Amino acid sequence: MPDNTISGSNYIAGSVSAKGDAQLFAVQASSGERLSPGFHVATLEEVSEAGRVAAEAAPVYAAISAEKKAEFLEAIATEIEALGDLLLERAHLESGLPLPRLTGERGRTCGQLRLFAKVVREGSWVDARIDPAQPDRKPLPKPDIRRMLTPIGPVVVFGASNFPLAFSVAGGDTASALAAGCPVIVKAHPGHPGTSELVAQAINAAAKSCGIPGGVFSLLHGEVEVGQTLVNLPEISAVGFTGSLRAGRALYNLAAARPKPVPVYAEMGSINPLFLLPGAVSARGAAIAKGFSDSLTLGVGQFCTNPGLLVGIRGPEFDALLQSVAEALAQVNPGVMLTGGICSKFSEGVSERSANASLTQVFVGESAVDRATPSLFSVSAASFLANPHLAEELFGPSAIVVICEDADELLRVAEGLEGQLTTSLHFEASDEGLVASLLPHLVKVSGRVLANSYPTGVEVTHAMQHGGPYPATTDARSTSVGTAAILRFARPVSYQDIPDAFLPLELRDGNPRRIWRTIDGELQRS
Amino acid sequence: MPDNTISGSNYIAGSVSAKGDAQLFAVQASSGERLSPGFHVATLEEVSEAGRVAAEAAPVYAAISAEKKAEFLEAIATEIEALGDLLLERAHLESGLPLPRLTGERGRTCGQLRLFAKVVREGSWVDARIDPAQPDRKPLPKPDIRRMLTPIGPVVVFGASNFPLAFSVAGGDTASALAAGCPVIVKAHPGHPGTSELVAQAINAAAKSCGIPGGVFSLLHGEVEVGQTLVNLPEISAVGFTGSLRAGRALYNLAAARPKPVPVYAEMGSINPLFLLPGAVSARGAAIAKGFSDSLTLGVGQFCTNPGLLVGIRGPEFDALLQSVAEALAQVNPGVMLTGGICSKFSEGVSERSANASLTQVFVGESAVDRATPSLFSVSAASFLANPHLAEELFGPSAIVVICEDADELLRVAEGLEGQLTTSLHFEASDEGLVASLLPHLVKVSGRVLANSYPTGVEVTHAMQHGGPYPATTDARSTSVGTAAILRFARPVSYQDIPDAFLPLELRDGNPRRIWRTIDGELQRS
């Protein structure tokens, strides 16, 4: 059993490392009080060392069997569960998120690790393709060519503040990178360093019990400088990040300017617009008002998929719906946000909206010290289209209602949207003509399009796409949730005329892994 | 029937456009003589217009049936063939490539278009995934989620000089982008503008006969400025390029600095090392010498996969092999290169190598005016490892031999390699221990690894990977040859609870397209 004391150390290749004098401190989210111990900010030497051990472990880990990798992922889940209430309580202290939410998030995190274990064990994700040789082809013989996805190499993962478990140290990016066969170096989010250390201990314990080389995982503490140094490490091959547009874009720029650029999967801003079509407003305005206000205020509005924009057509029924939203928001208690910094930024944003002459206040909750209250503003579509900055994300429970004069204007609002993680539309049978016109615009800008539903609540499944065109992410070709996330940390390699004994199992004659493979263009598993 | 006169115009959405006064001229590769007519360099207004029509056509083309898209691709192939000798003769004039080679390249180009038609018609490439709803799931019902790949949007393609047909106007990038459902704007390579115009006419004729909107394809002439303006067009979603490291990296940097960055698939430099293990050198040194010198000089060494580095272990048998290579190279006639600029650069590179004190001349052909002659230099592994610039590509028929003292040194050379399109190893049964040590290093840096073979000759198949880690390309996750190239121009979208009638056919109940789909994690086609 590991000793689950929070030591304030970095972890490099399974060992504690605390070479630096600089420290950062966790803060109790609900009170702003500093928590002990301090956490040693990683030194340049420690960052380099993490890169070195990751590069050394990469070929060893890549060559380990799929079964062993699956067992490792499952062992991480088991070790995280074994941390019990210690983990949940620390995460609650640091993030202010309520225990039931964190319990659910832990379930999601462990479920995610086990789902990736299943994907790795099954094995078909490598997209194996075999074109058999044709020695008699004229004018030249055709060689034997076999192709599959292989691990991309060491990955740097930035823990996100808003999911201290599911998008952090053992979150989606780490799980999918380990599943793909890549070592991971995590930069702990300074908002929950203690939670991060506990999860790192769980990963290290799992690595030890499964005989996985320690260099497969390291955890470093630090702020911007450590993050930048990590992105510039020559040994790394990809970066995963969830956070603000400003920070995500900065990391993207840094990675693109490297001597050898690497992909950055930054999931950033999104206002997740909801389009309310007239039939739906008329048939179930009150239910939509309830659904929307619940989604807007869930988790104090601190979800990437928080619906920050509501688009509808002017009329008494839409007015009534907004009134119902305002009434529902008035019932919501002020909430603790993840960090003091996030809370101040949110308050400033709401103040700016209140002071903005083009916005009308529909509802603004009474301000409370160090707590966030929900708010709703409205704006004409004409004014919204003329002021693009109104479409910028404000992280927290505040939304803008865009009031259109007619369906054409609503379509123009859709056409003008930037990239989004999600867009939603609510409609009834009477709206179907408008749905047909609207849907292509929504697909064009979205990672996920929802009908008669709300965007918060992201399923971890095979068909989930959690991504979208810029500025929702820096790479629309990829998802950060769901089993397809494994693809972001892999690249294809072809083997030409390589003898069977030297091929990876997935490409060998007789298909020893029993995976789906494309033989001469035909999928088969025989 | 189109009038296949070379007019010197740009083509925007199916119509000729010649608004600018500036012109560029094709040059007869073998003589350096200027050919008429002049080609109108696209103006800023024309570049913008090409972007506008592509964006307008994008949703229309995306919504066109797979069958129609397949017919379009096939019609392009037919129209290219209908150009007959006119196309081949113009390509020969402009590129200096011999007619038999161009005839083969035309076959490859048309075969490629027809292969993508087959992929599009079959339809499973969209990676459709369906997670059925579970309305009774506790605590919350599970929604219906369906995911598939959709067209990424308008693509800019840069024609390459070295394949005036197969990597140019209707080459791999254009074929795969059109197959994925994306409009294409091609910047014609200034080395073969007439060939480019003829192929553009073929594409436009095919679009017209198939009822495809004209905005799906435009062709613009120009040099660096037109290229840069194209990459900065707000309407585009991706860039395809084949050419030099310098130019490819410049385009990558430009695209990464856009307000909305877009992926750049630049296929750039590669020296395609061949490792000759002692058993193979001993058993069939003469045959390897012949195979290597043929591969090095094929097409005057102007292939991306040209083998520019030969690595072996010092000894009399390896010396004899090198002597055989020198004798074979002495039989090769001076060759016309693609452009005068390429030929001068090659001559300069050979002169630099001749003057480099760390290199020994094994063979240097007599210099000929405006023609390239092959050359071979050798260097000790120690010196090679100490001089990284020796591993830079010299485009043309010149190679460097790295002579290692022993197997350990050979492994160190492999470890030190940059990213490559290909690496090859030649071995016999007696070398298998060394193969096992060497192979992981080669896989790490390569897009394709070949056994007992030579890298020139890239099959257009399902299992081909033509790509590799930087600096071979700017995106190792992708291929520019083979059916998997369609994936570079697509991104996933999830549909949540969208009624069947509004879903793309690929995701509808009952699987009307009869494609392979992943239902709840299981591949099926029922």
Interface residues (C-beta under 8 A of the other chain):
Chain A: P59 A62 A63 K118 E122 S124 D127 R129 I130 D131 L140 K142 P143 I145 R146 R147 T150 I152 G153 Y252 N253 A256 A257 K260 P261 P263 G419 V435 A436 L439 P440 V443 K444 S446 G447 R448 V449 L450 A451 N452 S453 G457 E459 T461 H462 A463 M464 Q465 G467 P469 Y470 P471 T474 D475 A476 R477 T479 T483 A484 A490 R491 P492 V493 S494 Y495 Q496 D497 I498 P499 F502 W516 T518 D520 G521 L523
Chain B: P59 A62 A63 K118 E122 S124 D127 R129 I130 D131 L140 K142 P143 I145 R146 R147 T150 I152 G153 Y252 N253 A256 A257 K260 P261 P263 G419 V435 A436 L439 P440 V443 K444 S446 G447 R448 V449 L450 A451 N452 S453 G457 E459 T461 H462 A463 M464 Q465 G467 P469 Y470 P471 T474 D475 A476 R477 T479 T483 A484 A490 R491 P492 V493 S494 Y495 Q496 D497 I498 P499 F502 W516 T518 D520 G521 L523
